[in-house]
Amino acid sequence: MNIAVITRMSFKADLTDVQIHCFRSYLEALSLQDHKEFTVYLLANSVRNYEGSQSNREFIKEIVEPYPFVKVADPKRFKYDVEIRLDYDDVVSHDFISDVYKTAQDTEKETFVISYQPIKVDVYTGDQYRNPLTYSTICPSMCMALVQKNQKTKGVYDRPHNFMADHVGKCIVRPEGYYYLQVHGENTLSELPPKSFKL
């Protein structure tokens, strides 16, 4: 079963120090995976209405040079059995890819989505918080794996994450502990939950 991690990195403005720090954490987490058979693709050219800058593309290529499993390129469409959607500033546990692989193998259905419940992490303090929103079989999280064991007709970015279950037809929800959403004030979900959610 071939696996691709696909991450959008097309920014018009130069990457900030915080974004670079989070991106390095993302790369380090993927380099420590138990299951090593996967390829990471960074979409640094054009994604939706965003056109990535040339200077960022060159800088990203320098940062990923020590990581041979990372490509700054678009993957060939409908090539992979599993496409994982992961943001450049997210972090995953060392057994994340193993869990994706095992869940994909153990599920009889041919086409489905695996959704990972996030834990929010304050990038400045390291404090962890339970996410107030619990994702479900009808609303997958922003971190998901699209599995297509035989016929491949869909892409993991074809729909917004919350519509992918309806688009694909089945969603399996995995618990906390695999996926960490770094909150740093410069990403879309930049608010930390109330202190009562602190782990």
N, C-alpha and C positions, 0 to 999 in steps of 0.2 A: 504494500500500500504506500503510494508516494504522497508526500506531505509538503505543502508550501505555506509559509507564513507570509502574508501580504500586508504591507504597511504603507500608508499614505504619508509622504514627506514633501509635498510640493508647497513651498512657501515663497511668496514674493519678497518679503523682507528677510534680512539676514537672521539666522538663528541666534537666539539670545543665549547668554551663559546658562540660564536655568534650563532652557530647552536642550542644550548640548549635554548638560549634566544628566538630565533624565534619559536622553537618548543613549548615553554611555551605560547607564544602569540597565536599560532595555537590552542592549547588546551583550552585556555581561551575563544577565539572567539567561539569555538564549544560549550562550556559550557553555553554560553549566548544566545543560539538559542531560538527563540519563539516557534518553533515546536520541541518538545523534543523526538519524536518517531523515533530514528535512532540509529545505532550502528557504532562505529568507529573501523576499523581493521587496525592495524599497521603491515605491512609485514617486520619483522625484521630478518628473517632467511636468505632466499636466493631469490634474485630477478634477473632474467636474469643471467648475468655473475658475479654478486656481491654476495659475501657470507658475511652475517652480523657476527660481532664478538660477542662472548659470553658476554664479559664485557659490550658492548653496550646494548645487550638485557636485562641484569640485571638492568642497569642504567635506561633504558626506562621504565621498569616495575615499578621502584621506582617513577619516575616522574608522571606516569599515575595513580598511586594508588588512588588519590582523585577523579578520574573521572570514575565512575562505568560504563559509556557507552562506554569506550575504552577497546579493547581487543588486546593484543600482540599475534596475531594469524592470520592465513589465513582464510578467510570466506569460507563457503561451496559454491562451484561453482554452479551457476544457481539457487540459493536460493532466491535472492532478486529481487524485481520488479524494484528497482532503485539502481544502483551502481554509486557512485560519486567518481571521480578521483580528489584528492587534495594532494598537496605536504605538507610535514611536516613543511615547513617554510612559508606557505601561511596563509593568514587571510581572514575571510569572515564576512560579515555584520550579524547583529543579526537576520535578516529575510531571510538569504540565504536558509536554509533548507525549510522554508515556501514557498519560491519562486519555488524551485525545485518541491516540492509537488504539488503546485497549477498548475504549468506549465504542469506537468505530468498528472494531473487529467483533465485539460481543453483541452488537445490535443487528438483528436479522434484516431490518428494512434496508433497502438499497440507497435511498436518498433521504437525508434528514439533516437537521442542525443540532449541534451540541452547544449549549449556552453555559457560560461560566459566571457565577455570582461573584461580583467584585467585593474586595475589601478596599476602602479608601485609606490612603497613606499620606500624611502631611510630610511633604518632601523636606521641609525645614527642621522638623523635630523627630521624624520617624514614628510618631504616634499613629496608631491604626484605629479605624472606625468601621463599624458595621454600616453597610450601605442602607439608607432608609427605604430605598425601593427594592423590593424583592422581585427579581425577574422570574418569568414563568414559562410554561409550555406554549403560551400564546404571545408572549412578549420576551424574546431573547435579549440578553445583555449586549453591550457593544463589543464584548469579546466572545467570539463564537467560531465554531468550525463547521464548515459546510462539507458534508460527506456525500459523495456520489460514486458508489462502488462500480457501477457499470456505465450506463449511458450518462454522459455529462452535458447538461444543457443550461446550467446556471453558474453564476459567479457570486462570490461572497459579498461583493460590493454592488450587486445589481439592485438592491433595495436598501433603505435605511434599516438598521439592525432590528428595530421594533416591529417591522413588517415581514421579516424573513421567515418566521414560522408559517405564516399564511401563504407566502410565496412558495415555500418548499413542501409544506404539508405535515411535517412532524418535527417536534423539538424535544430534545432531552436536556434536562437541567442538571448541572453539576454543582456541588456545594462550594462554600467558601474554602479558601486555602490554596487555590491554584492561581488566582489572578488578582493583581494588586493595581489599583488605579491611583497613580501618583497625582496628588493635588498640589499644584504649585502656583496658582494664581494667573497663569498664562494659558491655561487650557480651557476648553468649553465648560467642563464640570469643575469649576474652580472653588466651589464652596465646600467646606467641611461640615459634616453632620453635627448636631448638638452633642455636647459632652456626654450625654446619657448613652450615646451610641459607641463610646470609646471602648476598645477591647483591652 
